[in-house]
Amino acid sequence: MAHVSLIAPSSPSPQEDVDLTKQYLEDLNIRVTVPPDLLGKDLLCAHQDEVRFAHLKNALQDPSVDIVWLLRGGYGLTRLIQDLLKMKRPNKEKLFIGFSDGSVLHVFLNQKWNWPSLHGPGASQLSRAKVGQKTIEATLQFLKEGMRSYSPPVLTPFNNPARKISSLSGSLAGGNLCLLTCSLGTDWQLNSSGKILFLEDIDERGYRVDRMLMHLEQARTFEGVQAIILGDFVRGNEANGTSLIHPVLKRFAENTPLPVFSLPGCGHGDENFPLPFNTPLTFSVAQE
């Protein structure tokens, strides 16, 4: 039986979400550890920095824990990363599951400790069915069998270099575009050289997406990258209700020599299909 440590290092949630998620996982015959003081008072986050870090540290160090699962995203992990960087890598490797603000942990665990991780829904998204059945089934299947039965989703070419490729093999890195941009110039800066870079985001208007992509490009983040996969970029409409995001992404793809692919259903949309990071994968590419 898997042992999950539920963590809330980011934005606050109601206690009801914690209780419901714990019961949901236990009904699946999963052992769940939830700190009794998981939630508390803080200006922006689920609890004060020192408490949230203590929960995270305990989850990563506990030799009985198999999976460290983010309750939800939001904001808060960048406030903890400097303390994380001081930690010694535990002897037992854990599987981290999360996305959005969890991108901070993906970068840290993949690069600093060379651990694999799973870019996928927060635990409360499953318990409240805030993602589609396809995501729920794929995530639970991964919990049971890991990579043994995992089948990567099919990629859609998004520029001419991508159209020349029938399959794509490599390891994924990345996550939320805003958080990855925040990593630049820090001690946990994203290093995507030799990787397939995955990007997604929410509530960012077209000009902001364009600005962040230009920032990554000017910081040479794309140097040595095998390919780029664009997940869902949702909401972020202009004041008149239109969206400039797709044209921005299309222009970016057409102006880069790298193969760029589209992968709907991964990120902040109705589905958030799980993607293993820092793990060798082979993607099939749809033929147009």
N, C-alpha and C positions, 0 to 999 in steps of 0.2 A: 504494500500500500504506500503510495506516494505521500510525502510529508511536505505540505505547503506552508510557507511563512508569508502571511499577508502583511504588506507594508503600505503605509500612507505617507510617503515623503514629500508629497506635492500638495495640491489644493485640498481644502476640507471637504468632507462628506458627512451626511447625516448618519447617526448611529444605526439607523434602520438599514442603510446600505451595507454596513459592516456585518450586522447580524444576519441579514438575508444572504449575503455572499458566503459567510461561514457555513450556514445551514445548507446552502445549495451544494457546496463542495463536499460537505460531510455526507450528504445524501448520495453522492457519487462514490462513496467509500474512500474518500481522500481525507487524510489526517490534516487538520488545519491548526496552526498556531497564530493567535491574535494577541498582541500585547494588551493588557487590560487598560492601559492609558494610551491606546493608539490615537485617539482624538483628544484634542484639548484646545485651549484658547491661544490664538496667535493673530497677528495683524493680517496675514495673507495666506498662511498655510494650515495644514491639518493639526499642527502642534508646534511648539517652539523648536528652534533649530537643534538644540542639544538633545531633545527628546527624540525627534525624528531620526537624527543620526544614530542615536543609541539603538533604536529599533532596527535600522538598516544594518548596522554593524553586527548586532546579535544574529540577525537572519543570515548574513553572509558567513559568519563564523561558526554557527551551530552545526556540528557534524551530523546531526540527525536530519537536518533539512535537506530536501532534494530540489525544491522549487521556491524561488523568491518571486512573488507575484505582486505587481503594482495594483492597488485597489482602483486608482484612477489617475489621470494625468493632471494637467493644469500648470502649476508653477511651484517651484521649491527646491528642486534637486541641484540647481546651480549654487544655491546657498550652502550645500553640504559637500560639494565636490572637493574642496581643499582639505577637509578632514578625511575624506575617502582616499585621497592621494597619499596620505601618511600611513594607511593600513598595509599590513603585510598580507600577502595572498594566502588564504586558508588552504589547508591540505586537501580538503574535499571541494571539488568543483560543484557549483550549483547552476541550475538553469534559471535565468531571469526572464520573466515574461512582462511585457509592457510596451507602450509606445508613447508618442507625444512628448511630455516632459521626461518620460523614461528614456528618451534618446540619449540623455546625459549618461545614464547607467550603461546603455549599450556601448557607447564610445569607450567609457572607462573600462568595462569588463572585457571587451574585445581587444583593446589595445594594451592596457596595462597588465592584465592577468591572462590574456590569451584564452579567455573562456568563450564558449559559444553562448548565444542568447536567442530569444525568440521575440521578434517584433510582431506583436499581436495585441488583442484586446485586453483592457484592464479587467480584473476579475469581476468587478461589479457590472461591467457590460454584459457578461455572460449571465449572471444571476438575475439581472433585470431584463434580459433579452433585448438589449439596446443595439445589438448587432444581429445580422441575419443568421438563419439556421446553418447556412454553408460554413460560416465562420465558427459558429459554436461547435459544430460536428468536427471540423478540421482541428480545432484547438484541443478538444477533448481527446481526439484520436492521437494527437501528438503527445499528450500527457501519458497515454497508455503505452504507446509503441515508439515514441521518438522518431528518428529518421527511418526506421524500418519500413514504414508504410507511407511516408510522406512523398507527395507528388507535387513539384513546383507548378504554379499556374503558368499558363501560356502567355508569352509576351507579344505585344503588337508593335511593329516597327513604327518609329515616329520621325525618322529622317532617312536620307539616302544611305548613309553608312550602315544603318541598322537593317535596311532592306536586303543587303548583301549577305546577311548572316542567317543560317537555318537553325542554329542552336547557340546557346551562350553558356559557357561553363566558368565557374569561379566562385568566390565567396563574397557575400553581401556585407556592406557596411553602410552606416548613415542613419536615416530616420527623418525627424522633423526639420525642415529647412531652417526655420527660425532658430532652433536650438543649436544646430550645427554651425550656423553663422555666429552665434554667441560664443562658440568654442574657439574661434580664431584669436590668436595671440595669447592663449591661456596655456596652463600646464597640461590640459587635457585636450588640446586642439586635435580635431579630426585629421587623421592621416589615412586617406583613401587610396594611396598609391598601390597598384596591383589588385585592387578590389573592384567589384561592381557596386557603384554608388546608388543607393536608393534614397529618393526624396519624396516628401509629401508635406501638406500643411493645411491649415484651416483658418478662416477669418482674415486672410491677408489679401488685400486688393492687388490688382494687377501690377501697379507701379512698385509695390513693396516686394512682391515676388521677384520682379525684374531686378530691383536694387540688391536683393540678397544673392541672387544668382550672379550678378556682376561682382559682388563682393567676394564670393567664393572663387570666381574666375581670376580676379585681380590678385587674390591671395595665393594663387597657383594651386588651389585645392584639387583641380581637375587633372593636374599633371600626373601621368602614370596610371590614371584610372582606365580600367578595361572598357567600361560602358556605363551609361546612366539609365536608371529605371525611374520613371516618374509615376508615382502612385496617385492617389486622389488629392486634388487641391479643391477644397469645397468652400462654399459661401464666399465671402470677400467680394460681394457685388458692389458696383458703383452706386452712387446716390440715385441714379435713374433706374436701378434694377438690373442693368446689364452687367456683363462680366468681361474683363479684359484678360483674365487668367489664361484661357486657352490660347489666344493669339500671342501672349507673352511667352508661354512655354514653347509654342510652335516656332517663334522667331529664334528663341534660344537654341532649340534643337537644330534648326537649319543653319545656324552660324557656328556650330561646333563641329570639329572633325571627328568627335567621338560618336559611336553608335548610341542613339537614344531610343528607348523603348517606353511604351505606355503600359501601365498595369492597373486598370480600374479594379476597385474592390479591395485595395490595400491602403489603409490610412484612416482618415476621420469620416469616411462615408458610411453608408448603410451596412456595408460589409467591411471587415478588416481581417482578411485572410492571413493566417500566420506565415511569417517569413523567417526561416532560420538565418541568423547572422553568424559570421565567422565560421562558416561550415561549408564545405564544398557542395555546390549545386550545379545541376545542368538544366537550363530552361529550354523548352521548345519555343520556336518563334513562328507565329502565324504567318502563312504565306498569303500575300495580298493578290 
